[in-house]
């Protein structure tokens, strides 16, 4: 780890408690590591990483385990495998994702799998493990086979966004880009925390879209490196269509009989979610 990255992981970073409406205005302008506990959204935590590189140092192998295409779900891969996967998609390993979202149970699973596999953590991963344990989001417990990592609560959810600046491959993260990343990642929180909303998204996917539309959308997302499982694809689709500003939304129309009209899909998903909300209020 470079000296710059080492400096980013200062011990005992600040934890700020605030409502979600105040989060955007409270984000730091500099390379600051900070955790936000969102007081009016119980279970939601937002980690502001000092930079895209620092975020990647903490999360690249977690991302690989949880959601990356062609990566195993039952073991932690080597950093060489991460680099090779990133290159296949024309990415830098630090920029596998611009932001992240995980239940803390998923993160604890990563550390537990690595421990059972006797895989050494990177410095960034050790820093993440230490921070999450300090903040009380994960902990070690005695299990049948020895000590295991567990989430403190099944309802806790961590969103991560990078600080502003230039990434290792020249990616520019300015305040507008960071805001777009945050909006997208908070869409995943909505899907995680609102069962009626999530069910409306799943129902739209399975009952309103045609097979060819589902196939085309899955292909678009897998070409971006996402795992093709329905668990990942539906969640990413709603986050891109409903929570990502149009300028940063990567999904595109696919012409032809086997294609997809993104604007039509977005309108349909919006209607499905809106109707679900009305039904929930009755």
C-alpha positions in Angstrom: 0.0 0.0 0.0 1.3 3.5 -0.9 2.0 6.0 1.8 -0.9 8.1 0.4 -3.3 5.2 0.9 -1.8 4.4 4.4 -2.5 8.0 5.4 -6.1 7.6 4.2 -6.8 4.9 6.8 -6.2 7.0 9.9 -7.3 5.3 13.1 -10.7 6.1 14.7 -12.2 8.2 11.9 -15.1 10.4 12.7 -18.7 9.0 12.9 -21.4 11.6 12.1 -25.0 11.0 13.0 -27.5 12.9 10.8 -30.8 12.5 8.8 -30.6 11.5 5.2 -31.7 15.0 4.0 -28.5 16.5 5.5 -26.1 14.0 4.1 -25.3 15.6 0.7 -24.4 18.9 2.4 -22.2 17.2 5.0 -19.9 15.3 2.6 -16.3 16.5 2.8 -14.5 18.1 0.0 -11.1 16.6 0.8 -9.8 13.1 1.1 -11.5 12.2 4.3 -12.5 8.8 5.7 -15.8 9.2 7.5 -18.8 7.2 8.5 -22.3 8.6 8.5 -25.0 6.9 10.5 -28.4 7.9 9.1 -30.7 8.6 12.0 -34.0 8.6 10.1 -33.2 5.4 8.1 -32.4 2.8 10.8 -29.7 0.4 9.6 -28.3 2.7 6.9 -24.6 3.7 7.1 -22.7 5.6 4.4 -18.9 5.3 4.3 -17.1 8.2 2.6 -13.8 6.8 1.4 -10.9 9.3 0.9 -10.5 8.4 -2.7 -11.5 5.9 -5.4 -8.2 4.1 -4.8 -8.8 3.9 -1.1 -12.3 2.6 -1.7 -10.9 -0.1 -4.1 -8.2 -1.1 -1.6 -10.9 -1.9 0.9 -13.6 -3.4 -1.2 -12.4 -4.8 -4.5 -12.3 -8.4 -3.3 -15.6 -8.0 -1.5 -17.2 -6.8 -4.7 -15.7 -9.8 -6.5 -17.2 -12.3 -4.0 -20.6 -10.7 -4.0 -21.5 -9.5 -7.5 -18.8 -9.7 -10.1 -19.3 -11.8 -13.3 -17.1 -15.0 -13.6 -16.1 -14.8 -9.9 -16.8 -17.6 -7.4 -19.3 -17.0 -4.6 -17.7 -19.4 -2.2 -14.1 -18.4 -2.1 -11.9 -15.2 -2.0 -9.8 -14.9 -5.1 -6.3 -13.6 -5.3 -5.5 -10.0 -6.1 -4.0 -11.2 -9.4 -7.4 -12.6 -10.3 -8.9 -9.2 -9.5 -6.5 -7.4 -11.8 -7.1 -9.9 -14.6 -10.9 -9.5 -14.3 -10.6 -5.7 -14.2 -8.5 -5.7 -17.4 -11.1 -7.9 -19.2 -13.6 -5.1 -18.7 -11.1 -2.3 -19.4 -11.0 -1.2 -15.8 -8.5 -0.5 -13.0 -8.9 -2.8 -10.0 -9.6 0.2 -7.8 -12.5 1.2 -10.0 -14.3 -2.1 -10.3 -17.2 -0.1 -8.9 -17.6 3.7 -8.5 -19.5 3.1 -5.3 -20.6 0.1 -3.3 -23.5 -1.3 -1.3 -23.6 -4.3 0.9 -25.5 -5.7 3.8 -23.1 -5.9 6.7 -23.9 -9.6 6.6 -22.3 -9.9 3.2 -19.2 -8.1 4.3 -18.9 -10.3 7.4 -19.3 -13.3 5.0 -16.3 -12.1 3.0 -14.1 -12.0 6.2 -15.4 -15.3 7.3 -14.7 -17.0 4.0 -11.2 -15.5 3.9 -10.5 -16.7 7.4 -11.7 -20.3 6.7 -9.7 -20.2 3.5 -6.6 -19.0 5.3 -6.4 -16.1 2.8 -4.3 -13.2 4.0 -6.1 -9.9 3.9 -4.7 -6.9 2.2 -3.9 -3.8 4.2 -7.0 -2.1 2.9 -9.2 -5.1 3.9 -7.6 -5.2 7.3 -8.3 -1.5 7.7 -11.9 -2.1 6.7 -12.3 -5.0 9.1 -10.9 -3.0 12.0 -13.1 0.0 11.2 -16.3 -2.0 10.9 -15.5 -3.8 14.2 -14.8 -0.5 15.9 -18.1 0.9 14.7 -19.9 -2.2 16.0 -21.2 -3.3 12.6 -19.4 -6.7 12.5 -17.9 -8.9 15.3 -16.3 -12.2 15.8 -18.3 -14.9 17.6 -17.5 -18.4 18.7 -19.0 -21.0 16.3 -18.9 -24.8 15.8 -15.7 -24.6 13.8 -14.0 -21.8 15.8 -14.3 -18.0 15.6 -16.5 -16.7 12.9 -17.3 -13.2 11.6 -20.9 -12.1 11.9 -22.9 -8.9 11.3 -24.1 -7.2 14.4 -27.6 -6.9 12.8 -29.2 -8.4 9.7 -30.8 -5.1 9.0 -27.5 -3.0 8.7 -26.5 -1.9 5.2 -23.4 -0.1 4.2 -23.2 2.3 1.2 -19.7 3.5 0.1 -18.8 6.5 -2.0 -15.3 7.8 -3.0 -13.9 11.2 -2.2 -13.5 13.7 -5.0 -10.3 13.6 -7.1 -8.8 11.6 -9.9 -8.7 7.8 -9.8 -5.8 5.5 -10.7 -7.0 5.2 -14.3 -7.8 8.9 -14.7 -11.4 8.7 -13.5 -12.6 12.1 -12.4 -14.7 12.1 -9.3 -16.1 15.6 -8.8 -19.0 16.6 -6.6 -21.6 16.0 -9.4 -20.2 12.5 -10.0 -20.1 11.7 -6.3 -23.7 12.8 -5.9 -24.8 10.5 -8.8 -22.9 7.6 -7.2 -24.6 8.3 -3.9 -28.0 8.4 -5.5 -27.5 5.1 -7.2 -26.2 3.4 -4.1 -29.1 4.7 -2.0 -31.4 3.1 -4.6 -29.9 -0.2 -3.5 -30.7 0.7 0.1 -34.3 1.3 -0.9 -34.4 -2.2 -2.5 -32.9 -3.8 0.6 -35.0 -2.0 3.2 -38.4 -1.7 1.5 -40.0 -5.1 0.9 -43.0 -3.7 -1.1 -40.7 -1.7 -3.4 -38.4 -4.7 -4.0 -41.4 -7.0 -4.7 -42.8 -4.4 -7.2 -39.4 -4.4 -9.0 -39.3 -8.2 -9.1 -42.9 -8.5 -10.3 -42.2 -6.0 -13.1 -39.1 -8.0 -14.2 -40.9 -11.3 -14.3 -44.4 -10.4 -15.4 -44.1 -7.1 -17.4 -41.0 -7.6 -19.4 -40.7 -10.1 -22.2 -38.1 -12.9 -22.2 -36.2 -11.1 -24.9 -36.2 -7.8 -22.9 -34.9 -9.6 -19.8 -32.3 -11.3 -21.9 -31.1 -8.0 -23.5 -31.0 -6.2 -20.2 -29.1 -9.0 -18.5 -26.6 -8.9 -21.4 -26.1 -5.2 -20.9 -25.4 -5.6 -17.2 -23.1 -8.6 -17.6 -21.1 -6.7 -20.2 -20.5 -4.1 -17.4 -19.1 -6.9 -15.2 -22.2 -7.8 -13.1 -23.1 -11.3 -12.2 -26.1 -12.5 -14.4 -28.1 -13.8 -11.5 -31.6 -12.4 -11.1 -30.6 -11.2 -7.5 -28.0 -8.9 -9.0 -29.7 -7.9 -12.3 -33.0 -6.8 -10.9 -31.4 -4.8 -8.1 -29.0 -3.1 -10.5 -31.7 -2.4 -13.0 -33.9 -0.5 -10.6 -30.9 1.4 -9.2 -29.9 2.6 -12.7 -33.3 3.3 -14.0 -34.9 4.9 -11.0 -32.0 6.3 -8.9 -29.2 7.3 -11.3 -29.2 10.7 -13.1 -29.8 10.4 -16.8 -26.4 11.7 -17.7 -24.7 8.9 -15.8 -27.1 6.1 -16.7 -25.2 3.5 -18.9 -28.1 1.3 -20.1 -28.9 1.9 -23.8 -31.6 0.9 -26.3 -31.0 -2.3 -28.2 -32.8 -2.1 -31.6 -34.5 -4.9 -33.4 -36.9 -7.7 -32.5 -34.8 -9.0 -29.7 -34.0 -5.5 -28.4 -35.2 -3.3 -25.6 -36.5 0.3 -25.3 -35.0 1.7 -22.1 -37.4 4.6 -21.8 -40.3 2.3 -22.0 -38.8 -0.1 -19.5 -38.2 2.9 -17.1 -41.8 4.1 -17.4 -43.1 0.6 -16.8 -40.9 0.2 -13.7 -41.9 3.6 -12.4 -45.6 2.7 -12.8 -45.1 -0.7 -11.1 -43.4 0.9 -8.1 -46.0 3.7 -7.9 -48.9 1.3 -8.0 -47.3 -0.8 -5.3 -46.9 2.3 -3.1 -50.6 3.1 -3.6 -51.7 -0.4 -2.7 -49.5 -0.3 0.4 -51.2 2.9 1.6 -54.7 1.4 1.3 
